[in-house]
Amino acid sequence: MLELHGKVLMDAATDLLGRKGELSRELSLAVSALNGLGAFWGGDEAGQAFYTGQGGGGGYQTRSQAIVTEIEAIIDGYEKTALGLQQMSRNTDQANWNVVISLPKVSK
């Protein structure tokens, strides 16, 4: 038999939201640090090839934005999963109370 407790689900949601916040902060710090370096690839031909890519391959500009986009999708997934866990918690608690209400009354 599977036992579900609303508090366990809510605690998991709270933990996941905390991790979402941590990941979001770390992403922001990493992006700020990289942006703070300026155009570290330089202005010569090799630097521009690194930045924009060559031969149809994406360079730093494209790849770095793709990484940020993917991490933002993970962060969004954390939030959506946490919201789902919160809803499951409320539904579980409501279902448990519905069972209690439906139990036969004991006469005195």
Secondary structure by P-SEA (a helix, b strand, c coil): cbbbbaaaaaaaaaaaaaaaaaaaaaaaaaaaaaaaacccccccaaaaaaaccccccccaaaaaaaaaaaaaaaaaaaaaaaaaaaaaaaaaaaaaaaaaaacccccc
